[in-house]
Every structure is written in structure tokens, then in C-alpha cells.
């Protein structure tokens, strides 16, 4: 059913922030708008119409609407890798300067501060967010004991003062290492004075809320704030943005990218493709180089189909949600009316490559089929169906490392389908990466339970009848993992 109030709010929110509001936030967002309008004696639609000319009221509404969840030590392996890379630099550059972009209620920047302090590294952290409520909570630095329970016992003792039986506060010495500021990733081009040529930018589980072509552009903006030799850290689910942005990616298990002077060599094709990627002109922003030997390039795709944010979600002002619930896996964002909707996979050239690959696969000519799918991926790097078909074939060929890369891309580009996260989880489990595999199973299960389909590709549609079986497998895997952690 069309809801003019909801769609107007979602479109305006996207225009102000660049972010898509998940459909799961519809009731909360509309409630906050209606409540704010009533307090001001106005109708909700009339209030929305007035917000473009009232910056303070617009910010108040943004403060009322929070997205997702966050917690301490989230994806700690990525932070640990960043600290390990920056630690040697600390001998020459003191203090290190790190930007936590989209910091929400403070758990991530304080986790960064603790991680650097524990490694004996002098680091200063700029933590920014659009939401003023979240920033107030972060500056206050008070958290429930349950919220800090995920941290190592030694950190809970060393870095917190206990105010009562329920509440702990980050110690003053650590708070002094973190500076908070309001910042709009979409519209604010500069950072506060003194924060230039940063050693690292950490932006995790934020870009999932942007349309995919806008997320690609955002990666370039973030990299521009890094000094040469600095790092960009994304979440595991956002890792495909490295090569989508025409930046050479890390190996599949890393979320780190190092900034290098000038453009990288992109002669190698996507995922080690057989035909070279065609880039019209070198990017003007600083580029990145991969720390592993393989570089994979892609051609810029300017108008991809809109996509939904995947399982990982971002923080609300209240924060401190249970990280093990997996309830946010299948979010459905509202799509602004002015959003680009072109589906690159529907171009005649790509459709022909997909059709020919399907025919070759039926004939058992798998290598030839893979060549066609690789060519399609080079021509439509933001098309979920292409990466899904390619990932399924690579899995069939037992080339698991490449399959993981392709399936991660498919999941990122189409988070409302279950086959990509399900097959990704199976590949990760086969590689022994059980924790990330569990996240994939949770994602697939949430999509199936919400009534989502397998995906846009032909192979996916042919497997739609297996949803019940896949859901049972997901429950078994998640249950087995939970039992093993007891």
C-alpha cells in the first residue's frame, strides 16, 4: 500500500543524509515525525514541507530517527589488523590520527582507543556522527555492564570506572583521546581543524545504508582524507566496495585498504578475470593498493539498481543492542522517487553473456562458462545476478576463495535474497571461517523467514523451492554454533 507520508519522509531523509531508511524503521520513523509535528501543532506532511527551510527542526528530526545497532568490539579482527599495521608507524608519527566515521553512541571509537592503548600506541581519534543524541551519549561514555561484557576482562578493569551495579564509564584518560563532532558524510566536505592527512579512516556498517553507486563515491571521499600510506577500514560486508570503487581490494578475508600515491594498476580484470577491465579515465582521488599480490580492477558503473542494506546494521542513539540476535538481517529500505533504477544486468550485452554462460554450463563447458560470467562481471560490476551466477559456478569448480569474493559481492548488492548469503556461508564454513559463516546463515535465515526469494539470477530462481530446506540447514548451523559457545 502506498503511504505518502512514509515515502515523503524516506525521500527527504535520503536527500539530507544520503542514507536509505530500512522499511523495518517505518513505524518508528513515522511515529517520531508524527509526535514532533503534534508538539509543534502541525500536520506531519506540512512539517516535512517546512523542514528544508528550518535547519534546526530538520536536525531535530534526524536526531529522533536512529538506525540499527552497535556494540563494543564489533568485528574486532578488523580493528586488530589496523592496530597491527599502524603500530610500527607510531614510532615515527606521534600521536597517530584516526577518524571513526559514523561513530554512533561511541562503542566503536572507544574500542579503537582501548585497542591502541593496549598495544602501547599513542593515538588520537576523531569520532563523528550525524545524530546529536548519539554524540551526547558517546561523550558521556556511560554504558551498562552488559554492554561492555564482550570486552576482555582486563579491558573492563583497566578502562572503566564502575559507578554502580549496572553502570560503568570509560576512564577519563581514555575519553581524552577521543574527540567527538557532528558530521554529515554526504554534505560535509571538510573535517574539524587539525584533522587532515589521517593515518586511518574507520567507517564500518555505515555505507550499507547508501545506494550502491553512492557508497562507491563515498569510498573515494573517505580515502581522500587519508595520507599516503594510511588505511581505510570497512566492515566485512562492505568489502566489495574496494573493487567497486576501482580501488584494488584486499584478499577476501581483510577489510583493510592502504592508500598509495597515484592510481593503481588496474590492468588485471575483476577477480583475476580473463579480459581487461576498461576504465575511461584514472580516478582523481588518491588510490589504494592491495597488500596481497592480486589486484582486480573494474569499470565504473554510474547507475546501478538500488539495493538494500545487508545483515549488519548501524547504531541508534540508544545503542547497546544484543549483537547475537541477527534480527536486522533482512531490512528493506525505502527507495526515494529520484533514485536511479537502471539495472546493469539487463543490458543486451550482459544478458547475452549470461545466456551463453548458462548454455555452456549445461553442456559441461565450465571454464568457457566462467569466461562469459567474468566478462559480464567486468561490464556490470554492480549487478547482483552476475556475481551470484559467477559465485555459484566457482563453488561448483571448488575454487572457494574466488567463490567467496563473488558471493560477498552478490550479498552486498542484493541483501533481500537468501541464496547468496547461504552459499557464502557454506563456502566460509568449508574454509574454516565459522564465525563469519554463522553470520551468513543468520542472514539467509532472516530473509527466508521474512518471505524473501533466492535472488534475481536464473540459477537462483530454479532453487526457490529449496527455501524450506535451506532454512532448516541455517537453523542447524546457527544452533550448533550457539551450543558450542555455551
C-alpha positions, 0 to 999 in steps of 0.5 A, spaced: 500 500 500 502 506 498 503 511 504 505 518 502 507 520 508 512 514 509 515 515 502 515 523 503 519 522 509 524 516 506 525 521 500 527 527 504 531 523 509 535 520 503 536 527 500 539 530 507 543 524 509 544 520 503 542 514 507 536 509 505 531 508 511 530 500 512 522 499 511 523 495 518 524 503 521 517 505 518 513 505 524 518 508 528 520 513 523 513 515 522 511 515 529 517 520 531 515 525 525 508 524 527 509 526 535 514 532 533 509 535 528 503 534 534 508 538 539 509 543 534 501 543 532 502 541 525 500 536 520 506 531 519 506 532 511 506 540 512 512 539 517 516 535 512 514 541 507 517 546 512 523 542 514 528 544 508 527 551 510 528 550 518 535 547 519 534 546 526 527 542 526 530 538 520 536 536 525 531 535 530 528 530 526 534 526 524 536 526 531 529 522 533 530 517 527 536 512 529 538 506 525 540 499 527 545 497 532 552 497 535 556 494 540 563 494 543 568 490 539 564 489 533 568 485 528 574 486 532 579 482 527 578 488 523 580 493 528 586 488 530 589 488 523 589 496 523 592 496 530 597 491 527 599 495 521 599 502 524 603 500 530 610 500 527 608 507 524 607 510 531 614 510 532 615 515 527 608 519 527 606 521 534 600 521 536 597 517 530 590 520 527 584 516 526 577 518 524 571 513 526 566 515 521 559 514 523 561 513 530 554 512 533 553 512 541 561 511 541 562 503 542 566 503 536 571 509 537 572 507 544 574 500 542 579 503 537 582 507 543 582 501 548 585 497 542 591 502 541 592 503 548 593 496 549 598 495 544 602 501 547 600 506 541 599 513 542 593 515 538 588 520 537 581 519 534 576 523 531 569 520 532 563 523 528 556 522 527 550 525 524 545 524 530 546 529 536 543 524 541 548 519 539 554 524 540 551 526 547 551 519 549 558 517 546 561 523 550 558 521 556 561 514 555 556 511 560 554 504 558 551 498 562 555 492 564 552 488 559 554 492 554 561 492 555 561 484 557 564 482 550 570 486 552 576 482 555 576 482 562 582 486 563 579 491 558 573 492 563 578 493 569 583 497 566 578 502 562 572 503 566 570 506 572 564 502 575 559 507 578 554 502 580 551 495 579 549 496 572 553 502 570 560 503 568 564 509 564 570 509 560 576 512 564 577 519 563 584 518 560 581 514 555 575 519 553 581 524 552 583 521 546 577 521 543 574 527 540 567 527 538 563 532 532 557 532 528 558 530 521 554 529 515 558 524 510 554 526 504 554 534 505 560 535 509 566 536 505 571 538 510 573 535 517 574 539 524 581 543 524 587 539 525 584 533 522 587 532 515 592 527 512 589 521 517 593 515 518 586 511 518 579 512 516 574 507 520 567 507 517 564 500 518 556 498 517 555 505 515 555 505 507 550 499 507 545 504 508 547 508 501 545 506 494 550 502 491 553 507 486 553 512 492 557 508 497 562 507 491 563 515 491 563 515 498 569 510 498 573 515 494 571 521 499 573 517 505 580 515 502 581 522 500 582 524 507 587 519 508 595 520 507 599 516 503 600 510 506 594 510 511 588 505 511 581 505 510 577 500 514 570 497 512 566 492 515 566 485 512 560 486 508 562 492 505 568 489 502 566 489 495 566 496 495 574 496 494 573 493 487 567 497 486 570 503 487 576 501 482 580 501 488 584 494 488 581 490 494 584 486 499 584 478 499 577 476 501 578 475 508 581 483 510 577 489 510 583 493 510 585 498 504 592 502 504 592 508 500 598 509 495 600 515 491 597 515 484 592 510 481 593 503 481 594 498 476 588 496 474 590 492 468 588 485 471 580 484 470 575 483 476 577 477 480 583 475 476 578 475 470 580 473 463 579 480 459 581 487 461 577 491 465 576 498 461 576 504 465 575 511 461 579 515 465 584 514 472 580 516 478 582 523 481 582 521 488 588 518 491 588 510 490 589 504 494 593 498 493 592 491 495 597 488 500 596 481 497 599 480 490 592 480 486 589 486 484 582 486 480 580 492 477 573 494 474 569 499 470 565 504 473 558 503 473 554 510 474 547 507 475 546 501 478 539 498 481 538 500 488 539 495 493 538 494 500 542 494 506 545 487 508 545 483 515 549 488 519 546 494 521 548 501 524 547 504 531 541 508 534 542 513 539 540 508 544 545 503 542 547 497 546 543 492 542 544 484 543 549 483 537 547 475 537 540 476 535 541 477 527 534 480 527 536 486 522 538 481 517 533 482 512 531 490 512 528 493 506 529 500 505 525 505 502 527 507 495 526 515 494 522 517 487 529 520 484 533 514 485 536 511 479 533 504 477 537 502 471 539 495 472 546 493 469 544 486 468 539 487 463 543 490 458 543 486 451 550 485 452 550 482 459 544 478 458 547 475 452 553 473 456 549 470 461 545 466 456 551 463 453 554 462 460 548 458 462 548 454 455 555 452 456 554 450 463 549 445 461 553 442 456 559 441 461 563 447 458 565 450 465 571 454 464 568 457 457 562 458 462 566 462 467 569 466 461 562 469 459 560 470 467 567 474 468 566 478 462 559 480 464 562 481 471 567 486 468 561 490 464 556 490 470 560 490 476 554 492 480 549 487 478 547 482 483 545 476 478 552 476 475 556 475 481 551 470 484 551 466 477 559 467 477 559 465 485 555 459 484 559 456 478 566 457 482 563 453 488 561 448 483 569 448 480 571 448 488 575 454 487 572 457 494 576 463 495 574 466 488 567 463 490 567 467 496 569 474 493 563 473 488 558 471 493 560 477 498 559 481 492 552 478 490 550 479 498 552 486 498 548 488 492 542 484 493 541 483 501 533 481 500 535 474 497 537 468 501 541 464 496 547 468 496 548 469 503 547 461 504 552 459 499 557 464 502 556 461 508 557 454 506 563 456 502 566 460 509 564 454 513 568 449 508 574 454 509 574 454 516 571 461 517 565 459 522 564 465 525 563 469 519 559 463 516 554 463 522 553 470 520 551 468 513 546 463 515 543 468 520 542 472 514 539 467 509 535 465 515 532 472 516 530 473 509 527 466 508 523 467 514 521 474 512 518 471 505 524 473 501 526 469 494 533 466 492 535 472 488 534 475 481 539 470 477 536 464 473 540 459 477 537 462 483 530 462 481 530 454 479 532 453 487 526 457 490 523 451 492 529 449 496 527 455 501 524 450 506 530 446 506 535 451 506 532 454 512 532 448 516 540 447 514 541 455 517 537 453 523 542 447 524 548 451 523 546 457 527 544 452 533 550 448 533 554 454 533 550 457 539 551 450 543 558 450 542 559 457 545 555 455 551 
